[in-house]
């Protein structure tokens, strides 16, 4: 038997360092050739690292969240033959301790819990496989074991009442790693470099919603479902023709603003791991149904971790929406190095006065932020007013 040491490969694009996001194997696992060993992050994209050999995992090179240079030791695998290192006991991996005896108690799939929680569970004769974890990723914390123990030792009514009013004193330190770290770095850079200002405008979308309903009734089976977002994107595309300084990126170091003829829309998308911004490229060349289909495709890729680096970079302006939870106003953070972001708040039906009469209208606010170094306040207001004009008279979205 031999030991094969796998080092962090060069994944191209000039990337010299990556962050280890997650291990897909553990010491003692048997892996096949080409099986995924780990996920690493480059900028916002997640890349799987496959195994070049088959064998048994001996040790892992580091913990998730560690930054790895290309060429750094990633993992050691015991293989048939000599491997690529002399057959000797593997050195302890940096930052990794041997598994504690308490971690070997549960056969099969091991519940996620710390050694201290496992010890507490044994002392109280609680099977962790029967406990539902409330911590991150389903991790079982001490309070979960205590609640399970109480529910098992009294009547359902009294136990439930005790659990509701029990003291809770636990705390857990959660490392900011992976996508959450990337989000934090991006938001920090945006707020540090960009002097934001936010402009909020009220828009009457009654006619647009009526048109959308008619289009869906007539074309949904052939072209797909239209939401508000692709229609808004078309309105922004048309308005940008009058305000090209808003479809731009600002290079802070070179003090150069680059305006783009192409409109590459970043669409802020919530995933289980955090916020990602897949990019609808050349939105100016797409009709609303094409934009809708691309939004759906990219959102699914982002949520399942299959979005490529190219699909997550290169946007020139971003749109963000919380859908039905969108509130009445927000102050969105610009997606650095862009100079503008358009935020969609929820649509609500409200009484409005039209021609002296109180009527019900469907209203929506746009909360949009701009980089004041590049976009003057008057131009931001005029830009949003242009968007408003297209949305309130939606037939103009289809007229060139």
C-alpha positions in Angstrom: 0.0 0.0 0.0 1.1 3.5 -0.7 0.1 7.1 0.2 -1.0 9.5 -2.6 -0.9 13.2 -1.6 -3.3 15.3 -3.6 -2.4 19.0 -3.8 -4.6 21.9 -4.7 -4.7 22.0 -8.5 -4.4 25.0 -10.7 -8.0 25.7 -11.8 -7.0 28.3 -14.3 -8.0 32.0 -14.9 -4.9 33.1 -12.9 -6.4 32.0 -9.6 -3.6 31.6 -7.0 -5.7 31.0 -3.9 -9.1 29.5 -3.1 -11.2 29.0 0.0 -12.0 25.5 1.1 -15.8 25.6 1.3 -16.7 22.0 2.3 -15.3 18.5 2.4 -17.3 15.8 0.6 -15.4 12.9 2.2 -14.0 12.2 5.7 -11.1 10.1 7.0 -11.8 6.4 6.6 -14.0 6.9 3.6 -13.3 4.9 0.5 -13.3 7.0 -2.7 -13.5 6.1 -6.3 -11.5 7.8 -9.1 -13.1 11.1 -10.2 -15.3 11.2 -7.0 -15.7 14.7 -5.6 -13.4 15.3 -2.6 -14.1 18.9 -1.7 -15.7 22.1 -2.8 -13.6 25.2 -3.1 -14.7 28.8 -3.8 -13.1 31.2 -6.3 -14.8 34.7 -6.1 -18.4 33.6 -6.0 -18.2 30.3 -8.0 -17.9 26.9 -6.3 -15.7 24.3 -7.9 -15.6 20.6 -7.1 -12.1 19.0 -6.8 -12.3 15.3 -8.0 -10.0 12.5 -6.9 -7.4 11.4 -9.4 -7.1 8.0 -7.7 -9.1 5.4 -5.9 -8.4 4.5 -2.2 -9.0 5.2 1.4 -8.9 8.7 2.9 -6.2 9.0 5.5 -6.3 12.7 6.4 -7.7 16.1 5.3 -5.4 19.0 4.7 -7.4 21.7 6.6 -10.7 22.8 7.9 -13.4 24.6 5.8 -12.9 28.3 5.7 -9.1 28.0 5.2 -7.5 29.8 2.2 -5.4 27.4 0.1 -2.7 28.4 -2.3 -2.3 26.4 -5.5 0.0 23.5 -4.7 -0.9 23.3 -1.0 -1.6 19.8 0.4 -5.3 19.1 0.1 -5.8 15.4 1.2 -3.9 12.1 1.7 -5.3 8.9 0.3 -4.0 5.3 0.8 -3.8 3.6 -2.5 -2.7 0.2 -4.0 0.9 0.3 -5.0 3.5 2.9 -4.0 1.5 6.1 -4.4 3.5 9.3 -4.7 5.0 9.3 -1.2 6.9 6.7 0.7 4.7 4.3 2.8 4.8 5.8 6.2 2.2 7.0 8.7 0.7 10.2 7.6 1.6 13.3 9.5 -1.2 15.0 11.3 -2.9 17.5 9.0 -2.5 21.2 9.8 -5.3 22.4 12.1 -6.9 18.9 12.3 -7.1 16.8 15.4 -7.7 13.1 15.5 -11.4 12.2 16.0 -12.5 12.2 19.7 -13.7 8.9 21.1 -17.1 10.4 21.6 -17.3 11.0 17.8 -17.2 7.2 17.2 -20.2 6.2 19.2 -23.0 6.3 16.6 -23.0 3.7 13.9 -24.1 4.5 10.4 -24.8 8.2 9.7 -23.5 10.2 12.6 -25.6 13.0 13.9 -23.9 16.4 13.8 -22.9 17.4 17.3 -19.9 18.5 19.4 -18.1 16.0 21.7 -19.5 17.9 24.7 -23.0 17.5 23.5 -22.4 13.8 22.8 -21.1 13.3 26.3 -24.2 15.1 27.8 -26.5 12.9 25.6 -24.8 9.7 26.9 -25.1 10.9 30.5 -28.8 11.4 30.0 -29.4 8.3 28.0 -30.5 10.2 24.9 -30.0 8.7 21.4 -28.8 11.6 19.2 -30.3 9.9 16.2 -33.7 10.7 17.6 -33.0 14.4 18.2 -33.7 17.1 15.7 -30.9 19.7 15.6 -31.7 23.4 15.6 -28.2 24.6 14.9 -26.7 25.6 11.6 -26.8 22.7 9.1 -28.9 20.7 11.5 -26.2 20.6 14.2 -27.5 19.3 17.5 -26.9 21.7 20.4 -27.3 21.1 24.2 -30.7 22.7 24.3 -32.0 20.2 21.7 -30.9 17.3 23.9 -32.4 19.0 27.0 -35.7 19.5 25.3 -35.8 15.9 24.0 -35.0 14.6 27.4 -37.8 16.6 29.0 -40.3 15.5 26.4 -39.4 11.9 27.1 -39.7 12.1 30.9 -43.1 13.6 31.5 -46.6 14.0 30.2 -46.8 15.7 26.7 -48.7 18.7 28.1 -46.4 19.4 31.0 -43.3 18.7 29.0 -44.3 21.0 26.2 -45.2 23.7 28.6 -41.8 23.3 30.4 -39.9 23.4 27.1 -41.6 26.6 26.1 -40.6 28.5 29.2 -37.2 26.8 29.9 -34.1 29.0 30.3 -31.8 29.0 27.3 -28.2 29.8 28.0 -26.4 28.2 25.0 -24.2 30.1 22.5 -22.4 29.0 19.4 -19.6 30.7 17.5 -20.3 30.3 13.8 -17.2 30.9 11.5 -17.9 33.3 8.6 -16.7 31.1 5.7 -17.6 30.1 2.2 -20.2 32.1 0.4 -21.1 34.0 3.5 -17.5 35.3 3.7 -17.6 36.3 0.1 -20.9 38.2 0.6 -19.5 40.0 3.7 -16.4 41.0 1.7 -18.4 42.2 -1.2 -20.8 44.3 0.9 -17.9 45.7 2.9 -16.1 46.8 -0.3 -19.3 48.3 -1.7 -20.0 50.4 1.4 -16.4 51.4 1.9 -15.8 52.6 -1.6 -19.2 53.8 -2.9 -21.0 56.9 -1.6 -24.5 55.6 -1.9 -27.7 57.6 -2.2 -31.1 56.0 -2.5 -34.1 57.4 -4.5 -37.6 56.0 -4.0 -40.4 56.4 -6.4 -44.0 55.2 -6.3 -45.3 53.5 -9.5 -48.9 52.7 -10.5 -48.6 49.2 -12.0 -52.3 48.6 -12.4 -52.2 48.6 -16.2 -49.0 46.6 -16.3 -50.4 43.9 -14.1 -53.6 43.7 -16.2 -51.4 43.4 -19.4 -49.3 40.8 -17.7 -52.4 38.7 -16.8 -53.6 38.9 -20.4 -50.2 37.9 -21.8 -50.0 34.9 -19.5 -53.5 33.8 -20.3 -52.7 33.9 -24.0 -49.1 32.9 -24.3 -48.1 31.1 -21.1 -48.5 27.5 -22.5 -46.2 28.4 -25.5 -43.8 30.9 -24.1 -43.8 30.4 -20.3 -45.0 32.5 -17.3 -44.3 36.2 -17.1 -43.6 37.8 -13.7 -43.1 41.5 -13.1 -39.3 41.2 -13.1 -38.7 40.6 -16.9 -41.0 43.5 -17.7 -39.1 45.7 -15.3 -35.9 44.7 -16.9 -37.2 45.7 -20.3 -38.2 49.1 -18.9 -34.7 49.6 -17.4 -33.1 48.6 -20.8 -35.1 51.2 -22.6 -34.4 53.9 -20.0 -30.7 53.2 -20.0 -30.6 54.4 -23.7 -31.2 57.9 -22.3 -28.9 57.5 -19.3 -25.9 55.5 -20.4 -23.8 56.7 -17.4 -26.0 54.4 -15.2 -25.1 51.2 -17.1 -21.5 51.4 -16.0 -18.7 50.1 -13.7 -16.3 52.3 -11.8 -12.6 51.2 -11.5 -11.6 52.8 -8.2 -7.9 52.3 -8.6 -7.7 53.7 -12.1 -10.4 56.3 -11.7 -12.0 55.2 -14.9 -15.8 54.8 -15.5 -16.6 52.3 -18.3 -20.0 52.6 -19.9 -21.5 49.6 -21.6 -23.7 49.3 -24.6 -24.6 45.7 -23.5 -27.0 45.4 -20.5 -25.8 42.5 -18.4 -28.4 42.3 -15.6 -27.3 40.9 -12.2 -30.4 39.4 -10.5 -29.9 39.1 -6.8 -31.0 35.6 -5.8 -31.4 34.1 -2.3 -29.9 30.6 -1.9 -29.5 28.3 1.1 -25.9 29.5 1.4 -26.6 33.2 1.0 -27.1 35.8 -1.6 -25.8 35.2 -5.1 -26.0 37.4 -8.2 -26.3 35.4 -11.5 -26.1 37.4 -14.6 -28.6 37.7 -17.5 -26.4 38.6 -20.4 -27.5 40.9 -23.2 -30.9 41.7 -21.7 -31.1 44.4 -24.4 -31.4 41.7 -27.0 -34.1 39.6 -25.2 -37.8 40.0 -25.1 -39.6 39.6 -21.7 -40.2 35.8 -22.2 -36.5 35.2 -23.0 -35.5 37.2 -19.9 -38.0 35.3 -17.8 -36.7 31.9 -19.0 -33.1 32.9 -18.4 -33.9 34.3 -14.9 -35.5 30.9 -14.0 -32.5 28.9 -15.4 -29.9 31.0 -13.6 -31.8 31.0 -10.3 -32.1 27.2 -10.3 -28.3 26.9 -11.1 -27.5 29.3 -8.3 -29.7 27.5 -5.7 -28.3 24.1 -6.6 -24.7 25.3 -6.6 -24.3 24.6 -10.4 -23.8 28.2 -11.6 -20.5 28.7 -13.3 -18.1 31.5 -12.7 -19.1 33.1 -16.0 -22.7 33.0 -14.9 -21.9 34.9 -11.7 -19.7 37.7 -12.9 -19.8 40.5 -15.4 -23.0 42.3 -14.6 -23.3 46.0 -15.4 -26.4 46.8 -13.4 -28.3 44.8 -10.8 -32.0 44.4 -9.8 -33.0 43.1 -6.4 -36.4 42.0 -5.2 -37.8 40.4 -2.0 -41.0 39.5 -3.8 -44.1 39.4 -1.6 -41.9 40.3 1.4 -40.5 43.4 -0.3 -41.8 45.9 2.2 -42.6 49.5 1.2 -39.1 50.9 1.0 -35.5 49.6 1.1 -31.9 50.9 0.7 -30.2 48.3 -1.5 -26.4 48.1 -1.5 -24.8 48.6 -4.9 -23.1 45.5 -6.4 -19.5 46.8 -6.5 -18.0 48.0 -9.0 -21.4 48.8 -10.6 -22.9 52.3 -10.1 -26.6 51.5 -9.7 -29.0 48.9 -8.3 -32.8 48.9 -8.8 -34.8 47.5 -5.8 -38.3 46.2 -6.2 -40.8 46.5 -3.3 -44.0 44.6 -3.1 -47.1 45.4 -5.1 -50.1 46.5 -2.9 -53.6 47.6 -3.7 -54.3 51.0 -2.3 -57.0 53.7 -2.5 -55.9 56.5 -4.9 -57.6 59.6 -6.2 -58.0 59.8 -9.9 -60.1 62.5 -11.6 -61.5 63.4 -8.2 -62.6 59.8 -7.5 -61.2 57.4 -4.9 -60.3 54.2 -6.8 -58.4 51.0 -6.0 -55.0 50.9 -7.8 -52.1 48.5 -7.6 -49.0 50.4 -6.4 -45.4 49.5 -6.1 -42.3 51.4 -4.9 -38.9 51.2 -6.6 -36.0 51.8 -4.1 -32.9 52.3 -6.1 -29.3 53.2 -5.0 -26.7 55.1 -7.0 -23.0 55.9 -6.8 -22.9 59.6 -6.2 -19.4 59.9 -7.7 -20.8 58.9 -11.1 -24.6 59.6 -11.0 -25.9 63.0 -10.1 -29.2 63.1 -8.1 -31.1 64.8 -10.9 -30.1 62.1 -13.4 -31.0 59.3 -11.0 -34.5 60.8 -10.6 -34.9 61.3 -14.3 -33.8 57.7 -15.0 -36.3 56.3 -12.5 -39.0 58.6 -13.9 -38.3 57.1 -17.4 -38.6 53.6 -16.0 -41.9 54.7 -14.3 -43.2 56.0 -17.7 -42.6 52.6 -19.4 -44.2 50.6 -16.6 -47.3 52.9 -16.2 -47.9 52.8 -20.0 -46.8 49.2 -20.6 -47.6 49.1 -24.3 -44.5 51.2 -24.8 -42.3 48.3 -23.7 -43.1 46.7 -27.0 -42.7 49.7 -29.2 -39.3 50.7 -30.6 
